[in-house]
Amino acid sequence: MEIQWSLLLFSLLAGTGGSILALVSVSELSGIAPKSRKALVILALALVIVGGLFSVTHLEQKAHIMAAAANILSFSAISLELIFVGLVAIMAVVYLVGIVRGLSAGAMKVIAVVSLVVGLLLGYVTGSGYQMGAQPLWNTPMLPLAYLGTDLALAAAVYGAVTVGTKDAGEAASKRCALYCVIGAAASLVFCLIYGVMSGAAMEPALFWGGVIVLGGIANMACAVAALKKADCVGIYVAACVFALIAGVCLRAFMWLVGTGTLDFFAAAADRLVL
């Protein structure tokens, strides 16, 4: 199956935006790194909007776009994606308004809790829509978890780079940034590894083992561990961004390439001497 680049970019950008908003929400709830929140929320909103535009380009025709909008309450895979893209965008705007107007700590915590939930769910939903019986290599809960894992890894690296780069990270905040990177890198590596092994990693070994696991996973984890030792180094987080981006792109490309359907699976496997 051909790689659908518009959908690949949609899920990666929008999911990362949602995860960045979720991490900002965690910082709000824990009272850490307040100065960088505004810039991070703006970045999250921008990623969600740009990602949503890539999704629209995939629909191509105006009739398809109108049909998707008209059936938004059908709770299909597409409608759920649209709903959560909208919810994350709304919560990002609400968060920005709260910061600008200086809302009370209690109000900001309520906004943070809602933003945390919808932000994480966006990354999961962009992957869960592909679960279907007609595509056995997609029909597993590990696929949306792998999507969410790569989103978290990239979001954590971006969060660390912005927070440390804007000098908003004291010792406690720097350690928290490094911890986010470790958690994100671990989630990405573990979930992607399980999904790949379950879904025919042997069919695209270079892309999966080289791109997703070695460059995207192990190298990113090495950056995260290095951040634990030197949490105030912007360069480490920038490197983590690069490796996490590789993981996100390669995972989604791998998913499309192995998504051949039941009959095509055997033909593709035979061509690659897997069967």
Phi, psi and omega per residue, in radians:
M1 nan 2.469 3.133
E2 -1.274 2.589 3.093
I3 -1.266 2.218 3.095
Q4 -1.615 1.607 -2.982
W5 -1.135 -0.590 3.136
S6 -1.129 -0.702 3.121
L7 -1.285 -0.614 3.082
L8 -1.039 -0.854 -3.119
L9 -1.200 -0.632 3.093
F10 -1.017 -0.942 -3.061
S11 -1.133 -0.679 -3.103
L12 -1.242 -0.819 -3.103
L13 -1.228 -0.848 -3.123
A14 -1.146 -0.743 3.131
G15 -1.120 -0.687 3.097
T16 -1.153 -0.706 3.086
G17 -1.038 -0.776 3.099
G18 -1.082 -0.700 -3.135
S19 -1.225 -0.608 3.061
I20 -1.094 -0.773 3.098
L21 -1.062 -0.667 3.110
A22 -1.109 -0.735 3.138
L23 -1.191 -0.647 3.055
V24 -1.089 -0.682 3.122
S25 -1.103 -0.690 3.094
V26 -1.117 -0.696 3.115
S27 -1.151 -0.596 3.077
E28 -1.126 -0.787 -3.110
L29 -1.192 -0.507 -3.128
S30 -1.704 -0.086 3.088
G31 1.248 0.540 -3.086
I32 -1.991 2.506 3.031
A33 0.911 1.104 -3.102
P34 -1.288 -0.503 -3.009
K35 -1.221 -0.499 -3.077
S36 -1.581 -0.065 -3.041
R37 -1.107 -0.740 -3.094
K38 -1.060 -0.823 3.139
A39 -1.100 -0.683 -3.126
L40 -1.205 -0.681 3.114
V41 -1.162 -0.697 3.077
I42 -1.074 -0.744 3.109
L43 -1.101 -0.761 3.121
A44 -1.052 -0.785 3.127
L45 -1.082 -0.751 3.137
A46 -1.084 -0.761 3.141
L47 -1.116 -0.702 3.135
V48 -1.156 -0.729 3.139
I49 -1.150 -0.840 3.136
V50 -1.095 -0.741 3.088
G51 -1.046 -0.752 3.107
G52 -1.071 -0.636 3.106
L53 -1.140 -0.654 3.073
F54 -1.110 -0.644 3.102
S55 -1.112 -0.714 3.132
V56 -1.119 -0.666 -3.141
T57 -1.115 -0.481 3.120
H58 -1.205 -0.563 3.128
L59 -1.209 -0.432 3.009
E60 1.116 -1.137 -3.042
Q61 -1.549 2.552 -3.138
K62 -1.023 -0.648 -3.124
A63 -1.089 -0.663 3.127
H64 -1.189 -0.689 3.136
I65 -1.125 -0.785 3.140
M66 -1.142 -0.653 3.135
A67 -1.149 -0.711 3.118
A68 -1.121 -0.710 3.133
A69 -1.187 -0.694 -3.106
A70 -1.191 -0.484 -3.103
N71 -1.859 0.529 -3.050
I72 -1.147 -0.466 3.141
L73 -1.577 0.199 3.085
S74 -1.346 -0.274 3.141
F75 1.028 0.560 2.986
S76 -1.322 3.120 -3.133
A77 -1.041 -0.785 -3.121
I78 -1.169 -0.741 -3.113
S79 -1.149 -0.647 3.103
L80 -1.124 -0.696 3.076
E81 -1.066 -0.797 3.134
L82 -1.104 -0.713 -3.133
I83 -1.075 -0.822 -3.071
F84 -1.327 -0.532 2.999
V85 -1.056 -0.791 3.113
G86 -1.114 -0.746 -3.132
L87 -1.111 -0.759 3.140
V88 -1.146 -0.735 3.116
A89 -1.082 -0.751 3.130
I90 -1.100 -0.794 -3.110
M91 -1.172 -0.569 3.082
A92 -1.138 -0.730 3.104
V93 -1.140 -0.764 3.114
V94 -1.062 -0.712 3.124
Y95 -1.080 -0.787 3.132
L96 -1.084 -0.743 3.109
V97 -1.072 -0.726 3.118
G98 -1.079 -0.697 3.122
I99 -1.178 -0.821 -3.086
V100 -1.125 -0.723 -3.085
R101 -1.525 -0.075 3.102
G102 1.115 0.871 3.120
L103 -1.082 2.821 -3.098
S104 -1.120 2.783 -3.133
A105 -1.051 -0.660 3.135
G106 -1.119 -0.772 3.135
A107 -1.124 -0.716 3.141
M108 -1.158 -0.563 3.107
K109 -1.215 -0.650 3.072
V110 -1.106 -0.789 3.093
I111 -1.047 -0.712 -3.114
A112 -1.132 -0.711 -3.128
V113 -1.114 -0.808 3.135
V114 -1.120 -0.748 -3.138
S115 -1.107 -0.666 3.117
L116 -1.061 -0.795 -3.092
V117 -1.174 -0.907 -3.079
V118 -1.211 -0.541 3.129
G119 -1.118 -0.784 3.123
L120 -1.235 -0.672 -3.122
L121 -1.150 -0.533 3.121
L122 -1.045 -0.819 3.123
G123 -1.067 -0.687 3.139
Y124 -1.204 -0.758 -3.088
V125 -1.114 -0.643 -3.142
T126 -1.122 -0.352 3.076
G127 -1.700 -0.571 -3.063
S128 -1.193 -0.410 3.138
G129 -1.121 -0.303 -3.119
Y130 -1.572 -0.097 3.132
Q131 -1.279 1.974 -3.131
M132 -2.726 2.568 -3.102
G133 -1.082 -0.499 -3.117
A134 -1.233 -0.294 3.108
Q135 -2.125 1.474 -3.047
P136 -1.031 -0.496 -3.129
L137 -1.417 -0.088 3.047
W138 -1.862 -0.324 -2.947
N139 -1.433 1.110 3.138
T140 -2.595 2.486 3.114
P141 -1.139 -0.219 3.116
M142 -1.248 -0.379 3.133
L143 -1.145 -0.953 3.099
P144 -1.111 -0.523 3.081
L145 -1.192 -0.649 3.079
A146 -1.151 -0.712 3.056
Y147 -1.002 -0.893 -3.110
L148 -1.093 -0.667 3.133
G149 -1.084 -0.774 3.124
T150 -1.187 -0.606 3.074
D151 -1.091 -0.786 -3.129
L152 -1.127 -0.699 -3.136
A153 -1.093 -0.803 -3.140
L154 -1.203 -0.716 3.138
A155 -1.103 -0.721 -3.137
A156 -1.127 -0.706 3.120
A157 -1.147 -0.744 3.102
V158 -1.125 -0.757 3.124
Y159 -1.023 -0.788 3.137
G160 -1.132 -0.747 -3.122
A161 -1.104 -0.760 -3.125
V162 -1.224 -0.794 -3.084
T163 -1.130 -0.833 3.138
V164 -1.251 -0.673 -3.117
G165 -1.150 -0.505 3.118
T166 -1.598 0.207 3.109
K167 1.024 0.576 3.137
D168 -1.736 0.128 -3.016
A169 -1.970 1.851 2.936
G170 -1.358 -2.926 -3.103
E171 -1.062 -0.786 -3.116
A172 -1.140 -0.769 -3.134
A173 -1.169 -0.666 3.121
S174 -1.099 -0.743 3.112
K175 -1.135 -0.639 3.108
R176 -1.157 -0.693 3.082
C177 -1.040 -0.783 3.136
A178 -1.123 -0.677 3.121
L179 -1.129 -0.734 3.083
Y180 -1.007 -0.737 -3.133
C181 -1.115 -0.719 3.122
V182 -1.113 -0.802 -3.138
I183 -1.107 -0.798 3.138
G184 -1.106 -0.788 -3.140
A185 -1.114 -0.707 3.139
A186 -1.155 -0.762 3.134
A187 -1.086 -0.758 3.136
S188 -1.099 -0.845 -3.077
L189 -1.130 -0.830 -3.072
V190 -1.196 -0.858 -3.102
F191 -1.142 -0.709 3.126
C192 -1.155 -0.704 -3.140
L193 -1.103 -0.787 3.141
I194 -1.123 -0.795 -3.141
Y195 -1.083 -0.778 -3.108
G196 -1.098 -0.748 3.132
V197 -1.142 -0.653 3.134
M198 -1.288 -0.374 -2.924
S199 -2.091 0.565 2.995
G200 1.405 0.858 3.132
A201 -1.055 -0.468 -3.120
A202 -1.174 -0.288 -3.122
M203 -1.324 -0.492 3.099
E204 -2.382 1.154 -2.997
P205 -1.107 -0.716 -3.108
A206 -1.143 -0.785 -3.116
L207 -1.139 -0.797 -3.064
F208 -1.303 -1.021 -3.048
W209 -1.246 -0.685 -3.134
G210 -1.350 -0.855 -3.070
G211 -1.409 -0.977 -3.045
V212 -1.259 -0.841 -2.987
I213 -1.516 -0.930 -3.045
V214 -1.300 -1.087 -3.113
L215 -1.245 -0.821 -3.079
G216 -1.340 -0.566 -3.049
G217 -1.795 -1.086 -3.055
I218 -1.161 -0.771 3.129
A219 -1.117 -0.675 3.097
N220 -1.154 -0.704 3.102
M221 -1.108 -0.647 3.088
A222 -1.078 -0.705 3.089
C223 -1.123 -0.726 -3.136
A224 -1.107 -0.725 3.102
V225 -1.147 -0.689 3.090
A226 -1.103 -0.612 3.117
A227 -1.141 -0.544 3.088
L228 -1.083 -0.589 -3.115
K229 -1.508 -0.517 -3.135
K230 -2.420 1.293 -2.956
A231 -1.261 -0.210 -3.107
D232 -1.765 0.276 -3.115
C233 -1.686 1.935 -3.114
V234 -1.090 -0.653 -3.096
G235 -1.008 -0.609 3.130
I236 -1.126 -0.755 -3.123
Y237 -1.219 -0.609 3.088
V238 -1.118 -0.760 3.091
A239 -1.088 -0.711 3.098
A240 -1.075 -0.657 3.082
C241 -1.021 -0.781 -3.107
V242 -1.103 -0.852 -3.111
F243 -1.180 -0.659 3.104
A244 -1.166 -0.633 3.079
L245 -1.118 -0.721 3.088
I246 -1.041 -0.771 3.135
A247 -1.060 -0.804 -3.106
G248 -1.105 -0.761 -3.138
V249 -1.200 -0.820 -3.084
C250 -1.155 -0.662 3.107
L251 -1.062 -0.829 -3.097
R252 -1.201 -0.652 3.068
A253 -1.122 -0.732 3.091
F254 -1.036 -0.781 -3.140
M255 -1.007 -0.784 -3.127
W256 -1.170 -0.690 -3.070
L257 -1.232 -0.527 3.121
V258 -1.619 -0.103 -3.118
G259 -1.425 1.236 -3.011
T260 -1.754 -0.101 -3.087
G261 1.468 2.911 -3.021
T262 -1.052 -0.860 -3.074
L263 -1.263 -0.777 -3.116
D264 -1.173 -0.408 -3.135
F265 -1.023 -0.810 -3.096
F266 -1.186 -0.655 3.117
A267 -1.163 -0.753 3.140
A268 -1.156 -0.695 3.140
A269 -1.133 -0.690 3.129
A270 -1.140 -0.738 3.131
D271 -1.049 -0.597 -3.095
R272 -1.658 0.157 3.093
L273 1.082 0.483 3.055
V274 -1.386 -0.632 3.124
L275 -1.950 nan nan
